[in-house]
Amino acid sequence: MQTISLCMIVRNEEENIANVLTSAKDIVDEIIIVDTGSTDNTKIIAKEFTDKIYDFEWCDDFSKARNYSFSLATSDYIMWLDADDIVPFETAMYIKKLKENMHADTYMFQYKTGDFSYHYRERILRNNANATWVGPIHECITPFGKIEKINAPIHHNRSNNKDPNRNLKIFRKILKERKLNPRETYYYARELFDHKYYRTAIKIFKKFIRLGDGWIEDIINSYYMIGLSYIYLGDTISARYYLTSSLLHHEPRSNILNLIADCYYYENNYILAIHWYKLSINKCIVSHNAGFMDITHTKYYSLLKLSMCYYKSGDIINAIVFNEEAGKEYESKEVMQNRKYFTSLIKK
């Protein structure tokens, strides 16, 4: 039986920390909490689960804090969680069983960040020198040794008690000291996008693409985010240009094809929109870091939009057909509302 240390860095998480520790306490052999400056009851609540609570003076560097927490671990493996994460019961049972025969060095678990969105993150790592965090913000550990992907999720419920400008402040502080590396450039652009600085985000995403040293999935997703930014700015022509440019880098991704179709849909060009939505259904490959990771939802979205395209084109029969196909993927309130509306039209 292998042992696992849970290592967490926290700050002012009194609303969340009991939930995450309750979800994880039965699957780990020790819990290490590194507090970076809480002024609430975070440490008091944490003491109900562990006596291994340490202080770390915050220095705008997440990797330093996480590496300090890892340095305190004494188990065979280390697991990390954020305070606003939850280990679902089924995932906890999987990890309990996994501990009986752990042979990989890096276990990649699904990180579910929305109703239909997830990506894989390095979650449980063999406790050795390779388990080292890099990057002051949007930090990561490069997967090492034997790597195993686990189709079990960790749920991330974004906390509302954090400073919404924190990450942007850290990036701007770094920029005063040095240039960003390619990975940092990509995440800086994403922060700008999240703050709705779309024109600046476009500029930085383009810079990241020109650097040519990024992960292919980040490059493809940069085109996706550029396209989305232009759509939000009302420029669907530029959006289409950059979205189709992504097709030169790799096989087409469903979420990219859907966004191209959206451009035509917003332009009321339903014939071309139908063409691209159908292409998306046929591909069913999604970029790993895009807004929609779940293939089922991507297909549902394409089918629902096809229904709307046919309805707006005056083809009620195909509108009904594709709405029902969308319902087979996900029986949403939109599908039910459409069904009710289409039924009323037929009765008339």
RABELSUL-V847107 format. One line per field, one symbol per residue. ss: DSSP state (2 for helix, 1 for strand, 0 for the rest). burial: I if it has 9 or more other C-alpha atoms within 8 Angstrom, else O. A space follows every 50 residues. Layout:
ss: ???
burial: ???
//
This chain:
ss: 00011111110000002222222200000111111000000222220000 00111000000222222222200000111100001110222222222200 00000111111100000111111111000000010000010000001111 11111100000000022222222222200002222222222222000222 22222222222000022222222222222222000222222222222200 00022222222222220002222222222222200000000000222222 222222222222000222222222222220002222222222222220
burial: OIIIIIIIIIIIIIOIIIOIIOIIIOIIIIIIIIIIIIOOIIIOIIIOII OOIOOIOOOOIIIIIIIOIIOOIOIIIIIIIOIIIIIIOOIIIIIIOOIO OOOIIIIIIIIIIOOIIIIIOIIIIIIOOOIOIOIIIOIIIOOOOOIOOO OIIIIIIOOOOOOOOOIIOIIOOIIOOOOIOIOIIIIIIIIIIOOOIIOI IIOIIIIIIOOOOIOOIIIIIIIIIIIIIIIOOOIIOIIIOIIIIIIOOO OIIIIIIIIIIIIIIOOOIIOIIIIIIIIIIOIIIIIOIIOIIIIOIIII IIIIIIIIIIIOOOIIOIIIIIIIIIIOIIIOOOIIOIIOOIOOOOOO
//
